[in-house]
């Protein structure tokens, strides 16, 4: 841990920018948008199911747009790419607040998901991977702490604005705050990130298509993508319906909400540990094991009668979720190199974003069909267990970044 603090002391200005981007990505994440959902349903007079379908559709649309813009971080100045992304996120939030019909609502949500969950996270993880080699794990783990801080702080602020004013005021204020950040961004010194830009310039659409095709049909993709997909699918679905599950089990909602703080703390700590372990053992080795904790936690959550089962799940989920962001991005850099990091990572991001849309949708349909919570959890456990076995194939691939220098 002492090495971690020395690393931060030497590189704080650089890694704090990555942290800030993941923090601001919270304005496009499900945990924050969900606070608006009850008011949106009432304002637009739509059902929960209708809004769920809209949200899933917008998220999937945003994931496909990622393919056409995610590569820009490889060859465009970081400040320029970040500026346009912040503008998109801020205007989308304002549009959400002023929207009066479903069409504008769809545009706003698509913009939030693309700019927030998609691009800001993508930019942060990509530039940290490019900027660091020997300390890549530490840089990625510190940057990912922005997620945990956002989960702890932003819901309190937005809930306060909604309760004291209105959900529209909260959305507009969020957008205004994001646009004000552009003033600070203008004076930020980010030239050091641009030293890692590709010298080949902007790729043609045909070149991009060939790159995407080569990624998807590469055997490494068949090992890495299922793990990323199932974690996002399972975590989003479970947390989306967590209070439904808790009520069905007869557990105390208040006590469960208290336990959720344990999840946040665990995720925070293992985000730090994940960076240290990646630098010490490599992401390729950790990739073989990082899904095991959350998979083990699914069984007590589903089958234990006492609420202790929920606590076990939240702790184990915090371990896997904390380590995952660092492991997944560092593994892409280790196996593919960093020259086309934006292109390659945008493909993985697209599938991860799709999984966050499909998770609540599929589990909701299963619940509507009468499938019990226990069987749903058992199904996820089985699928994830199979994917953990598939992860072991990563041992046959070689590190492509040994020749890089920090």
Secondary structure, 3 states (H helix, E strand, C coil): CHHHHHHHHHHHHHHHHHHHHHHHHHHHCHHHHHHHHHHHHHHHCCCHHHHHHHHHHHHHHHHHHHHHHCCHHHHCCHHHHHHHHHHHHHHHHHHHHHCCCHHHHHHHHHHHHHHHHHHHHHHHHHHHHHHCCCCHHHHHHHHHHHHHHHHHHHHHHHHHHHHHCCHHHHHHHHHHHHHHHHHHHHCCCCHHHHCCCCCCCCCCHHHHHHHHHHHHCCHHHHHHHHHHHHHHHHHHHHHHCHHHHHHHHCCCHHHHHHHHHHHHHHHHHHHHHHHHHHHHHCHHHHHCCCCHHHHHHHHHHHHCCCCHHHHHHHHHHHHHHHHHHHHHHHHHHHHHCCCCHHHHHHHHHHHHHHHHHHHHHHHHHHHHCCCCHHHHHHHHHHHHHHHHHHHHHHHHCCCCCCCCCC
